[in-house]
Amino acid sequence: MDKTVTIFDEQGNEVENLEILLEFEGDGQNYVLLHNPDSDDGEVMAFKYDKEDKGEGKLLPIEDDAEWDMIEEVLGAFEDEQEDF
């Protein structure tokens, strides 16, 4: 079963449903990689997130170059693993 997350704008309106590709922890932070399964562009979005009760959480932007480097490495390893199947 695929896991999804719904993104809402600041007014609480649903913006889009995204599929969770991968959740991981690094340097004491939680990260999530998302993509839109209805789009063919292959874009992957990365966020830090704070876990909250009831399965909800808050997505936070990635602002640090070291974090981006780590995310690119994790995504590359994930893609390599998927090719092996």
PDB file with one MODEL, atoms N, CA, C and O in Angstrom:
MODEL        1
ATOM      1  N   MET A   1       0.844  -1.179   0.000  1.00  0.00           N
ATOM      2  CA  MET A   1       0.000   0.000   0.000  1.00  0.00           C
ATOM      3  C   MET A   1       0.886   1.238   0.000  1.00  0.00           C
ATOM      4  O   MET A   1       1.817   1.340   0.799  1.00  0.00           O
ATOM      5  N   ASP A   2       0.599   2.170  -0.889  1.00  0.00           N
ATOM      6  CA  ASP A   2       1.346   3.410  -0.967  1.00  0.00           C
ATOM      7  C   ASP A   2       0.902   4.354   0.136  1.00  0.00           C
ATOM      8  O   ASP A   2      -0.275   4.416   0.488  1.00  0.00           O
ATOM      9  N   LYS A   3       1.868   5.085   0.675  1.00  0.00           N
ATOM     10  CA  LYS A   3       1.552   6.087   1.684  1.00  0.00           C
ATOM     11  C   LYS A   3       1.539   7.450   1.004  1.00  0.00           C
ATOM     12  O   LYS A   3       2.375   7.740   0.149  1.00  0.00           O
ATOM     13  N   THR A   4       0.595   8.265   1.391  1.00  0.00           N
ATOM     14  CA  THR A   4       0.478   9.591   0.797  1.00  0.00           C
ATOM     15  C   THR A   4       0.426  10.646   1.889  1.00  0.00           C
ATOM     16  O   THR A   4       0.178  10.356   3.060  1.00  0.00           O
ATOM     17  N   VAL A   5       0.667  11.870   1.469  1.00  0.00           N
ATOM     18  CA  VAL A   5       0.556  13.023   2.347  1.00  0.00           C
ATOM     19  C   VAL A   5      -0.201  14.095   1.571  1.00  0.00           C
ATOM     20  O   VAL A   5       0.021  14.282   0.374  1.00  0.00           O
ATOM     21  N   THR A   6      -1.080  14.781   2.249  1.00  0.00           N
ATOM     22  CA  THR A   6      -1.839  15.856   1.620  1.00  0.00           C
ATOM     23  C   THR A   6      -1.225  17.182   2.040  1.00  0.00           C
ATOM     24  O   THR A   6      -1.022  17.437   3.227  1.00  0.00           O
ATOM     25  N   ILE A   7      -0.933  18.019   1.060  1.00  0.00           N
ATOM     26  CA  ILE A   7      -0.341  19.330   1.312  1.00  0.00           C
ATOM     27  C   ILE A   7      -1.461  20.364   1.314  1.00  0.00           C
ATOM     28  O   ILE A   7      -2.311  20.381   0.424  1.00  0.00           O
ATOM     29  N   PHE A   8      -1.446  21.219   2.323  1.00  0.00           N
ATOM     30  CA  PHE A   8      -2.429  22.295   2.449  1.00  0.00           C
ATOM     31  C   PHE A   8      -1.721  23.641   2.384  1.00  0.00           C
ATOM     32  O   PHE A   8      -0.583  23.772   2.835  1.00  0.00           O
ATOM     33  N   ASP A   9      -2.400  24.650   1.818  1.00  0.00           N
ATOM     34  CA  ASP A   9      -1.837  25.994   1.822  1.00  0.00           C
ATOM     35  C   ASP A   9      -2.102  26.661   3.172  1.00  0.00           C
ATOM     36  O   ASP A   9      -2.690  26.056   4.068  1.00  0.00           O
ATOM     37  N   GLU A  10      -1.665  27.906   3.305  1.00  0.00           N
ATOM     38  CA  GLU A  10      -1.794  28.606   4.587  1.00  0.00           C
ATOM     39  C   GLU A  10      -3.239  28.864   4.997  1.00  0.00           C
ATOM     40  O   GLU A  10      -3.509  29.108   6.173  1.00  0.00           O
ATOM     41  N   GLN A  11      -4.169  28.816   4.050  1.00  0.00           N
ATOM     42  CA  GLN A  11      -5.584  29.008   4.367  1.00  0.00           C
ATOM     43  C   GLN A  11      -6.285  27.685   4.686  1.00  0.00           C
ATOM     44  O   GLN A  11      -7.482  27.668   4.970  1.00  0.00           O
ATOM     45  N   GLY A  12      -5.539  26.580   4.639  1.00  0.00           N
ATOM     46  CA  GLY A  12      -6.124  25.284   4.946  1.00  0.00           C
ATOM     47  C   GLY A  12      -6.748  24.584   3.758  1.00  0.00           C
ATOM     48  O   GLY A  12      -7.424  23.568   3.926  1.00  0.00           O
ATOM     49  N   ASN A  13      -6.533  25.111   2.548  1.00  0.00           N
ATOM     50  CA  ASN A  13      -7.070  24.491   1.338  1.00  0.00           C
ATOM     51  C   ASN A  13      -6.122  23.391   0.855  1.00  0.00           C
ATOM     52  O   ASN A  13      -4.903  23.560   0.854  1.00  0.00           O
ATOM     53  N   GLU A  14      -6.702  22.270   0.447  1.00  0.00           N
ATOM     54  CA  GLU A  14      -5.894  21.174  -0.069  1.00  0.00           C
ATOM     55  C   GLU A  14      -5.240  21.590  -1.373  1.00  0.00           C
ATOM     56  O   GLU A  14      -5.908  22.080  -2.284  1.00  0.00           O
ATOM     57  N   VAL A  15      -3.926  21.394  -1.461  1.00  0.00           N
ATOM     58  CA  VAL A  15      -3.189  21.762  -2.659  1.00  0.00           C
ATOM     59  C   VAL A  15      -2.967  20.535  -3.539  1.00  0.00           C
ATOM     60  O   VAL A  15      -3.304  20.545  -4.723  1.00  0.00           O
ATOM     61  N   GLU A  16      -2.401  19.479  -2.958  1.00  0.00           N
ATOM     62  CA  GLU A  16      -2.194  18.255  -3.730  1.00  0.00           C
ATOM     63  C   GLU A  16      -1.902  17.089  -2.798  1.00  0.00           C
ATOM     64  O   GLU A  16      -1.500  17.262  -1.647  1.00  0.00           O
ATOM     65  N   ASN A  17      -2.120  15.895  -3.338  1.00  0.00           N
ATOM     66  CA  ASN A  17      -1.768  14.667  -2.633  1.00  0.00           C
ATOM     67  C   ASN A  17      -0.468  14.156  -3.230  1.00  0.00           C
ATOM     68  O   ASN A  17      -0.347  14.007  -4.446  1.00  0.00           O
ATOM     69  N   LEU A  18       0.492  13.892  -2.377  1.00  0.00           N
ATOM     70  CA  LEU A  18       1.795  13.429  -2.822  1.00  0.00           C
ATOM     71  C   LEU A  18       2.085  12.061  -2.226  1.00  0.00           C
ATOM     72  O   LEU A  18       1.677  11.754  -1.106  1.00  0.00           O
ATOM     73  N   GLU A  19       2.788  11.253  -2.986  1.00  0.00           N
ATOM     74  CA  GLU A  19       3.181   9.929  -2.522  1.00  0.00           C
ATOM     75  C   GLU A  19       4.511  10.027  -1.782  1.00  0.00           C
ATOM     76  O   GLU A  19       5.430  10.718  -2.223  1.00  0.00           O
ATOM     77  N   ILE A  20       4.602   9.333  -0.658  1.00  0.00           N
ATOM     78  CA  ILE A  20       5.844   9.294   0.107  1.00  0.00           C
ATOM     79  C   ILE A  20       6.753   8.243  -0.520  1.00  0.00           C
ATOM     80  O   ILE A  20       6.434   7.054  -0.525  1.00  0.00           O
ATOM     81  N   LEU A  21       7.885   8.693  -1.048  1.00  0.00           N
ATOM     82  CA  LEU A  21       8.863   7.761  -1.604  1.00  0.00           C
ATOM     83  C   LEU A  21       9.709   7.138  -0.508  1.00  0.00           C
ATOM     84  O   LEU A  21       9.981   5.937  -0.514  1.00  0.00           O
ATOM     85  N   LEU A  22      10.122   7.984   0.440  1.00  0.00           N
ATOM     86  CA  LEU A  22      11.070   7.525   1.438  1.00  0.00           C
ATOM     87  C   LEU A  22      11.037   8.438   2.652  1.00  0.00           C
ATOM     88  O   LEU A  22      10.975   9.660   2.521  1.00  0.00           O
ATOM     89  N   GLU A  23      11.077   7.843   3.816  1.00  0.00           N
ATOM     90  CA  GLU A  23      11.244   8.583   5.071  1.00  0.00           C
ATOM     91  C   GLU A  23      12.551   8.106   5.686  1.00  0.00           C
ATOM     92  O   GLU A  23      12.836   6.908   5.684  1.00  0.00           O
ATOM     93  N   PHE A  24      13.350   9.032   6.213  1.00  0.00           N
ATOM     94  CA  PHE A  24      14.602   8.642   6.847  1.00  0.00           C
ATOM     95  C   PHE A  24      15.005   9.673   7.890  1.00  0.00           C
ATOM     96  O   PHE A  24      14.486  10.788   7.935  1.00  0.00           O
ATOM     97  N   GLU A  25      15.951   9.258   8.728  1.00  0.00           N
ATOM     98  CA  GLU A  25      16.462  10.146   9.765  1.00  0.00           C
ATOM     99  C   GLU A  25      17.940  10.389   9.510  1.00  0.00           C
ATOM    100  O   GLU A  25      18.673   9.474   9.133  1.00  0.00           O
ATOM    101  N   GLY A  26      18.370  11.617   9.715  1.00  0.00           N
ATOM    102  CA  GLY A  26      19.773  11.960   9.569  1.00  0.00           C
ATOM    103  C   GLY A  26      20.111  13.143  10.451  1.00  0.00           C
ATOM    104  O   GLY A  26      19.375  14.129  10.487  1.00  0.00           O
ATOM    105  N   ASP A  27      21.214  13.048  11.155  1.00  0.00           N
ATOM    106  CA  ASP A  27      21.667  14.127  12.039  1.00  0.00           C
ATOM    107  C   ASP A  27      20.583  14.576  13.011  1.00  0.00           C
ATOM    108  O   ASP A  27      20.455  15.764  13.310  1.00  0.00           O
ATOM    109  N   GLY A  28      19.802  13.614  13.500  1.00  0.00           N
ATOM    110  CA  GLY A  28      18.783  13.927  14.497  1.00  0.00           C
ATOM    111  C   GLY A  28      17.526  14.577  13.952  1.00  0.00           C
ATOM    112  O   GLY A  28      16.663  15.000  14.722  1.00  0.00           O
ATOM    113  N   GLN A  29      17.408  14.664  12.629  1.00  0.00           N
ATOM    114  CA  GLN A  29      16.229  15.246  11.982  1.00  0.00           C
ATOM    115  C   GLN A  29      15.490  14.154  11.209  1.00  0.00           C
ATOM    116  O   GLN A  29      16.092  13.168  10.783  1.00  0.00           O
ATOM    117  N   ASN A  30      14.194  14.337  11.035  1.00  0.00           N
ATOM    118  CA  ASN A  30      13.392  13.449  10.193  1.00  0.00           C
ATOM    119  C   ASN A  30      13.227  14.105   8.828  1.00  0.00           C
ATOM    120  O   ASN A  30      12.984  15.307   8.729  1.00  0.00           O
ATOM    121  N   TYR A  31      13.362  13.297   7.776  1.00  0.00           N
ATOM    122  CA  TYR A  31      13.232  13.784   6.407  1.00  0.00           C
ATOM    123  C   TYR A  31      12.232  12.918   5.657  1.00  0.00           C
ATOM    124  O   TYR A  31      12.018  11.752   5.990  1.00  0.00           O
ATOM    125  N   VAL A  32      11.629  13.512   4.640  1.00  0.00           N
ATOM    126  CA  VAL A  32      10.704  12.778   3.790  1.00  0.00           C
ATOM    127  C   VAL A  32      10.923  13.225   2.342  1.00  0.00           C
ATOM    128  O   VAL A  32      11.113  14.410   2.069  1.00  0.00           O
ATOM    129  N   LEU A  33      10.893  12.256   1.421  1.00  0.00           N
ATOM    130  CA  LEU A  33      10.976  12.526  -0.012  1.00  0.00           C
ATOM    131  C   LEU A  33       9.616  12.221  -0.612  1.00  0.00           C
ATOM    132  O   LEU A  33       9.075  11.131  -0.424  1.00  0.00           O
ATOM    133  N   LEU A  34       9.066  13.190  -1.337  1.00  0.00           N
ATOM    134  CA  LEU A  34       7.712  13.096  -1.889  1.00  0.00           C
ATOM    135  C   LEU A  34       7.735  13.279  -3.399  1.00  0.00           C
ATOM    136  O   LEU A  34       8.642  13.906  -3.946  1.00  0.00           O
ATOM    137  N   HIS A  35       6.730  12.724  -4.065  1.00  0.00           N
ATOM    138  CA  HIS A  35       6.527  13.013  -5.488  1.00  0.00           C
ATOM    139  C   HIS A  35       5.041  12.925  -5.804  1.00  0.00           C
ATOM    140  O   HIS A  35       4.264  12.306  -5.077  1.00  0.00           O
ATOM    141  N   ASN A  36       4.671  13.560  -6.908  1.00  0.00           N
ATOM    142  CA  ASN A  36       3.289  13.547  -7.369  1.00  0.00           C
ATOM    143  C   ASN A  36       3.125  12.381  -8.341  1.00  0.00           C
ATOM    144  O   ASN A  36       3.690  12.416  -9.435  1.00  0.00           O
ATOM    145  N   PRO A  37       2.368  11.351  -7.970  1.00  0.00           N
ATOM    146  CA  PRO A  37       2.225  10.186  -8.849  1.00  0.00           C
ATOM    147  C   PRO A  37       1.465  10.491 -10.136  1.00  0.00           C
ATOM    148  O   PRO A  37       1.511   9.698 -11.076  1.00  0.00           O
ATOM    149  N   ASP A  38       0.771  11.618 -10.196  1.00  0.00           N
ATOM    150  CA  ASP A  38       0.020  11.991 -11.394  1.00  0.00           C
ATOM    151  C   ASP A  38       0.861  12.793 -12.375  1.00  0.00           C
ATOM    152  O   ASP A  38       0.385  13.145 -13.455  1.00  0.00           O
ATOM    153  N   SER A  39       2.105  13.084 -12.012  1.00  0.00           N
ATOM    154  CA  SER A  39       2.980  13.884 -12.858  1.00  0.00           C
ATOM    155  C   SER A  39       4.060  12.993 -13.458  1.00  0.00           C
ATOM    156  O   SER A  39       4.560  12.079 -12.801  1.00  0.00           O
ATOM    157  N   ASP A  40       4.414  13.266 -14.708  1.00  0.00           N
ATOM    158  CA  ASP A  40       5.448  12.487 -15.381  1.00  0.00           C
ATOM    159  C   ASP A  40       6.810  13.169 -15.351  1.00  0.00           C
ATOM    160  O   ASP A  40       7.753  12.685 -15.976  1.00  0.00           O
ATOM    161  N   ASP A  41       6.931  14.301 -14.624  1.00  0.00           N
ATOM    162  CA  ASP A  41       8.178  15.053 -14.654  1.00  0.00           C
ATOM    163  C   ASP A  41       9.286  14.453 -13.787  1.00  0.00           C
ATOM    164  O   ASP A  41      10.438  14.873 -13.892  1.00  0.00           O
ATOM    165  N   GLY A  42       8.962  13.489 -12.939  1.00  0.00           N
ATOM    166  CA  GLY A  42       9.965  12.842 -12.106  1.00  0.00           C
ATOM    167  C   GLY A  42      10.483  13.689 -10.961  1.00  0.00           C
ATOM    168  O   GLY A  42      11.459  13.318 -10.309  1.00  0.00           O
ATOM    169  N   GLU A  43       9.843  14.822 -10.706  1.00  0.00           N
ATOM    170  CA  GLU A  43      10.295  15.718  -9.642  1.00  0.00           C
ATOM    171  C   GLU A  43      10.105  15.069  -8.274  1.00  0.00           C
ATOM    172  O   GLU A  43       9.050  14.509  -7.977  1.00  0.00           O
ATOM    173  N   VAL A  44      11.135  15.156  -7.458  1.00  0.00           N
ATOM    174  CA  VAL A  44      11.087  14.681  -6.080  1.00  0.00           C
ATOM    175  C   VAL A  44      11.270  15.888  -5.178  1.00  0.00           C
ATOM    176  O   VAL A  44      12.180  16.692  -5.379  1.00  0.00           O
ATOM    177  N   MET A  45      10.404  16.011  -4.188  1.00  0.00           N
ATOM    178  CA  MET A  45      10.476  17.117  -3.234  1.00  0.00           C
ATOM    179  C   MET A  45      10.971  16.580  -1.903  1.00  0.00           C
ATOM    180  O   MET A  45      10.551  15.510  -1.462  1.00  0.00           O
ATOM    181  N   ALA A  46      11.855  17.318  -1.269  1.00  0.00           N
ATOM    182  CA  ALA A  46      12.420  16.899   0.012  1.00  0.00           C
ATOM    183  C   ALA A  46      12.058  17.916   1.083  1.00  0.00           C
ATOM    184  O   ALA A  46      12.078  19.125   0.854  1.00  0.00           O
ATOM    185  N   PHE A  47      11.725  17.393   2.261  1.00  0.00           N
ATOM    186  CA  PHE A  47      11.383  18.240   3.402  1.00  0.00           C
ATOM    187  C   PHE A  47      11.926  17.615   4.678  1.00  0.00           C
ATOM    188  O   PHE A  47      12.086  16.398   4.771  1.00  0.00           O
ATOM    189  N   LYS A  48      12.205  18.466   5.658  1.00  0.00           N
ATOM    190  CA  LYS A  48      12.341  18.008   7.038  1.00  0.00           C
ATOM    191  C   LYS A  48      10.925  17.968   7.567  1.00  0.00           C
ATOM    192  O   LYS A  48      10.047  18.657   7.047  1.00  0.00           O
ATOM    193  N   TYR A  49      10.694  17.174   8.591  1.00  0.00           N
ATOM    194  CA  TYR A  49       9.364  17.220   9.189  1.00  0.00           C
ATOM    195  C   TYR A  49       9.428  16.962  10.681  1.00  0.00           C
ATOM    196  O   TYR A  49      10.277  16.226  11.184  1.00  0.00           O
ATOM    197  N   ASP A  50       8.489  17.605  11.367  1.00  0.00           N
ATOM    198  CA  ASP A  50       8.285  17.384  12.794  1.00  0.00           C
ATOM    199  C   ASP A  50       7.092  16.466  12.936  1.00  0.00           C
ATOM    200  O   ASP A  50       6.002  16.771  12.452  1.00  0.00           O
ATOM    201  N   LYS A  51       7.297  15.343  13.597  1.00  0.00           N
ATOM    202  CA  LYS A  51       6.192  14.410  13.830  1.00  0.00           C
ATOM    203  C   LYS A  51       5.288  14.974  14.915  1.00  0.00           C
ATOM    204  O   LYS A  51       5.755  15.520  15.915  1.00  0.00           O
ATOM    205  N   GLU A  52       4.003  14.834  14.701  1.00  0.00           N
ATOM    206  CA  GLU A  52       3.013  15.245  15.690  1.00  0.00           C
ATOM    207  C   GLU A  52       2.067  14.079  15.934  1.00  0.00           C
ATOM    208  O   GLU A  52       2.152  13.051  15.262  1.00  0.00           O
ATOM    209  N   ASP A  53       1.178  14.237  16.883  1.00  0.00           N
ATOM    210  CA  ASP A  53       0.212  13.186  17.200  1.00  0.00           C
ATOM    211  C   ASP A  53      -0.769  12.971  16.048  1.00  0.00           C
ATOM    212  O   ASP A  53      -0.925  13.830  15.180  1.00  0.00           O
ATOM    213  N   LYS A  54      -1.415  11.831  16.055  1.00  0.00           N
ATOM    214  CA  LYS A  54      -2.482  11.480  15.117  1.00  0.00           C
ATOM    215  C   LYS A  54      -1.998  11.401  13.673  1.00  0.00           C
ATOM    216  O   LYS A  54      -2.784  11.624  12.752  1.00  0.00           O
ATOM    217  N   GLY A  55      -0.722  11.087  13.456  1.00  0.00           N
ATOM    218  CA  GLY A  55      -0.215  10.910  12.111  1.00  0.00           C
ATOM    219  C   GLY A  55      -0.002  12.193  11.337  1.00  0.00           C
ATOM    220  O   GLY A  55       0.321  12.153  10.150  1.00  0.00           O
ATOM    221  N   GLU A  56      -0.176  13.320  11.983  1.00  0.00           N
ATOM    222  CA  GLU A  56       0.022  14.588  11.298  1.00  0.00           C
ATOM    223  C   GLU A  56       1.411  15.113  11.625  1.00  0.00           C
ATOM    224  O   GLU A  56       2.024  14.702  12.611  1.00  0.00           O
ATOM    225  N   GLY A  57       1.896  16.007  10.808  1.00  0.00           N
ATOM    226  CA  GLY A  57       3.198  16.598  11.045  1.00  0.00           C
ATOM    227  C   GLY A  57       3.319  17.894  10.287  1.00  0.00           C
ATOM    228  O   GLY A  57       2.427  18.283   9.533  1.00  0.00           O
ATOM    229  N   LYS A  58       4.426  18.548  10.496  1.00  0.00           N
ATOM    230  CA  LYS A  58       4.666  19.827   9.841  1.00  0.00           C
ATOM    231  C   LYS A  58       5.886  19.683   8.943  1.00  0.00           C
ATOM    232  O   LYS A  58       6.963  19.304   9.404  1.00  0.00           O
ATOM    233  N   LEU A  59       5.715  19.986   7.655  1.00  0.00           N
ATOM    234  CA  LEU A  59       6.825  19.950   6.711  1.00  0.00           C
ATOM    235  C   LEU A  59       7.604  21.251   6.814  1.00  0.00           C
ATOM    236  O   LEU A  59       7.029  22.337   6.899  1.00  0.00           O
ATOM    237  N   LEU A  60       8.918  21.118   6.805  1.00  0.00           N
ATOM    238  CA  LEU A  60       9.801  22.272   6.924  1.00  0.00           C
ATOM    239  C   LEU A  60      10.763  22.289   5.747  1.00  0.00           C
ATOM    240  O   LEU A  60      11.170  21.228   5.274  1.00  0.00           O
ATOM    241  N   PRO A  61      11.135  23.467   5.263  1.00  0.00           N
ATOM    242  CA  PRO A  61      12.040  23.536   4.112  1.00  0.00           C
ATOM    243  C   PRO A  61      13.461  23.107   4.475  1.00  0.00           C
ATOM    244  O   PRO A  61      13.888  23.217   5.625  1.00  0.00           O
ATOM    245  N   ILE A  62      14.175  22.618   3.473  1.00  0.00           N
ATOM    246  CA  ILE A  62      15.597  22.299   3.611  1.00  0.00           C
ATOM    247  C   ILE A  62      16.348  23.575   3.243  1.00  0.00           C
ATOM    248  O   ILE A  62      16.174  24.105   2.146  1.00  0.00           O
ATOM    249  N   GLU A  63      17.172  24.062   4.145  1.00  0.00           N
ATOM    250  CA  GLU A  63      17.848  25.342   3.911  1.00  0.00           C
ATOM    251  C   GLU A  63      19.364  25.238   3.968  1.00  0.00           C
ATOM    252  O   GLU A  63      20.055  26.222   3.702  1.00  0.00           O
ATOM    253  N   ASP A  64      19.886  24.096   4.302  1.00  0.00           N
ATOM    254  CA  ASP A  64      21.314  23.936   4.531  1.00  0.00           C
ATOM    255  C   ASP A  64      21.934  23.101   3.405  1.00  0.00           C
ATOM    256  O   ASP A  64      21.398  22.053   3.046  1.00  0.00           O
ATOM    257  N   ASP A  65      23.061  23.559   2.847  1.00  0.00           N
ATOM    258  CA  ASP A  65      23.716  22.828   1.757  1.00  0.00           C
ATOM    259  C   ASP A  65      24.150  21.427   2.183  1.00  0.00           C
ATOM    260  O   ASP A  65      24.083  20.489   1.388  1.00  0.00           O
ATOM    261  N   ALA A  66      24.592  21.279   3.424  1.00  0.00           N
ATOM    262  CA  ALA A  66      25.003  19.957   3.911  1.00  0.00           C
ATOM    263  C   ALA A  66      23.811  19.001   3.933  1.00  0.00           C
ATOM    264  O   ALA A  66      23.956  17.818   3.627  1.00  0.00           O
ATOM    265  N   GLU A  67      22.632  19.516   4.297  1.00  0.00           N
ATOM    266  CA  GLU A  67      21.427  18.679   4.280  1.00  0.00           C
ATOM    267  C   GLU A  67      21.087  18.267   2.853  1.00  0.00           C
ATOM    268  O   GLU A  67      20.739  17.112   2.607  1.00  0.00           O
ATOM    269  N   TRP A  68      21.185  19.211   1.905  1.00  0.00           N
ATOM    270  CA  TRP A  68      20.900  18.879   0.507  1.00  0.00           C
ATOM    271  C   TRP A  68      21.853  17.798   0.009  1.00  0.00           C
ATOM    272  O   TRP A  68      21.437  16.877  -0.694  1.00  0.00           O
ATOM    273  N   ASP A  69      23.143  17.910   0.376  1.00  0.00           N
ATOM    274  CA  ASP A  69      24.114  16.895  -0.039  1.00  0.00           C
ATOM    275  C   ASP A  69      23.728  15.522   0.502  1.00  0.00           C
ATOM    276  O   ASP A  69      23.783  14.528  -0.222  1.00  0.00           O
ATOM    277  N   MET A  70      23.335  15.468   1.779  1.00  0.00           N
ATOM    278  CA  MET A  70      22.927  14.206   2.396  1.00  0.00           C
ATOM    279  C   MET A  70      21.692  13.645   1.685  1.00  0.00           C
ATOM    280  O   MET A  70      21.626  12.449   1.401  1.00  0.00           O
ATOM    281  N   ILE A  71      20.719  14.507   1.401  1.00  0.00           N
ATOM    282  CA  ILE A  71      19.485  14.075   0.738  1.00  0.00           C
ATOM    283  C   ILE A  71      19.785  13.535  -0.656  1.00  0.00           C
ATOM    284  O   ILE A  71      19.215  12.521  -1.060  1.00  0.00           O
ATOM    285  N   GLU A  72      20.675  14.202  -1.396  1.00  0.00           N
ATOM    286  CA  GLU A  72      21.041  13.722  -2.727  1.00  0.00           C
ATOM    287  C   GLU A  72      21.691  12.340  -2.656  1.00  0.00           C
ATOM    288  O   GLU A  72      21.432  11.488  -3.506  1.00  0.00           O
ATOM    289  N   GLU A  73      22.532  12.117  -1.647  1.00  0.00           N
ATOM    290  CA  GLU A  73      23.149  10.802  -1.476  1.00  0.00           C
ATOM    291  C   GLU A  73      22.099   9.733  -1.167  1.00  0.00           C
ATOM    292  O   GLU A  73      22.121   8.646  -1.745  1.00  0.00           O
ATOM    293  N   VAL A  74      21.189  10.048  -0.257  1.00  0.00           N
ATOM    294  CA  VAL A  74      20.140   9.090   0.111  1.00  0.00           C
ATOM    295  C   VAL A  74      19.250   8.795  -1.093  1.00  0.00           C
ATOM    296  O   VAL A  74      18.915   7.638  -1.345  1.00  0.00           O
ATOM    297  N   LEU A  75      18.867   9.828  -1.835  1.00  0.00           N
ATOM    298  CA  LEU A  75      18.022   9.630  -3.012  1.00  0.00           C
ATOM    299  C   LEU A  75      18.746   8.799  -4.065  1.00  0.00           C
ATOM    300  O   LEU A  75      18.144   7.918  -4.678  1.00  0.00           O
ATOM    301  N   GLY A  76      20.028   9.068  -4.280  1.00  0.00           N
ATOM    302  CA  GLY A  76      20.804   8.285  -5.238  1.00  0.00           C
ATOM    303  C   GLY A  76      20.859   6.813  -4.859  1.00  0.00           C
ATOM    304  O   GLY A  76      20.698   5.943  -5.714  1.00  0.00           O
ATOM    305  N   ALA A  77      21.088   6.533  -3.578  1.00  0.00           N
ATOM    306  CA  ALA A  77      21.117   5.144  -3.104  1.00  0.00           C
ATOM    307  C   ALA A  77      19.746   4.492  -3.258  1.00  0.00           C
ATOM    308  O   ALA A  77      19.651   3.323  -3.631  1.00  0.00           O
ATOM    309  N   PHE A  78      18.688   5.243  -2.971  1.00  0.00           N
ATOM    310  CA  PHE A  78      17.321   4.726  -3.118  1.00  0.00           C
ATOM    311  C   PHE A  78      17.038   4.380  -4.578  1.00  0.00           C
ATOM    312  O   PHE A  78      16.490   3.317  -4.871  1.00  0.00           O
ATOM    313  N   GLU A  79      17.414   5.282  -5.499  1.00  0.00           N
ATOM    314  CA  GLU A  79      17.188   5.029  -6.924  1.00  0.00           C
ATOM    315  C   GLU A  79      17.981   3.815  -7.398  1.00  0.00           C
ATOM    316  O   GLU A  79      17.472   3.004  -8.172  1.00  0.00           O
ATOM    317  N   ASP A  80      19.239   3.683  -6.933  1.00  0.00           N
ATOM    318  CA  ASP A  80      20.046   2.519  -7.306  1.00  0.00           C
ATOM    319  C   ASP A  80      19.397   1.231  -6.819  1.00  0.00           C
ATOM    320  O   ASP A  80      19.376   0.228  -7.532  1.00  0.00           O
ATOM    321  N   GLU A  81      18.873   1.265  -5.607  1.00  0.00           N
ATOM    322  CA  GLU A  81      18.213   0.094  -5.032  1.00  0.00           C
ATOM    323  C   GLU A  81      16.970  -0.286  -5.835  1.00  0.00           C
ATOM    324  O   GLU A  81      16.697  -1.470  -6.032  1.00  0.00           O
ATOM    325  N   GLN A  82      16.214   0.719  -6.300  1.00  0.00           N
ATOM    326  CA  GLN A  82      15.002   0.459  -7.076  1.00  0.00           C
ATOM    327  C   GLN A  82      15.332  -0.161  -8.429  1.00  0.00           C
ATOM    328  O   GLN A  82      14.562  -0.973  -8.942  1.00  0.00           O
ATOM    329  N   GLU A  83      16.478   0.215  -9.014  1.00  0.00           N
ATOM    330  CA  GLU A  83      16.886  -0.340 -10.303  1.00  0.00           C
ATOM    331  C   GLU A  83      17.235  -1.817 -10.190  1.00  0.00           C
ATOM    332  O   GLU A  83      17.143  -2.558 -11.169  1.00  0.00           O
ATOM    333  N   ASP A  84      17.637  -2.243  -8.997  1.00  0.00           N
ATOM    334  CA  ASP A  84      18.017  -3.640  -8.790  1.00  0.00           C
ATOM    335  C   ASP A  84      16.815  -4.582  -8.791  1.00  0.00           C
ATOM    336  O   ASP A  84      16.991  -5.798  -8.867  1.00  0.00           O
ATOM    337  N   PHE A  85      15.604  -4.046  -8.709  1.00  0.00           N
ATOM    338  CA  PHE A  85      14.408  -4.898  -8.674  1.00  0.00           C
ATOM    339  C   PHE A  85      13.894  -5.165 -10.041  1.00  0.00           C
ATOM    340  O   PHE A  85      12.893  -5.863 -10.199  1.00  0.00           O
TER     341      PHE A  85
ENDMDL
END
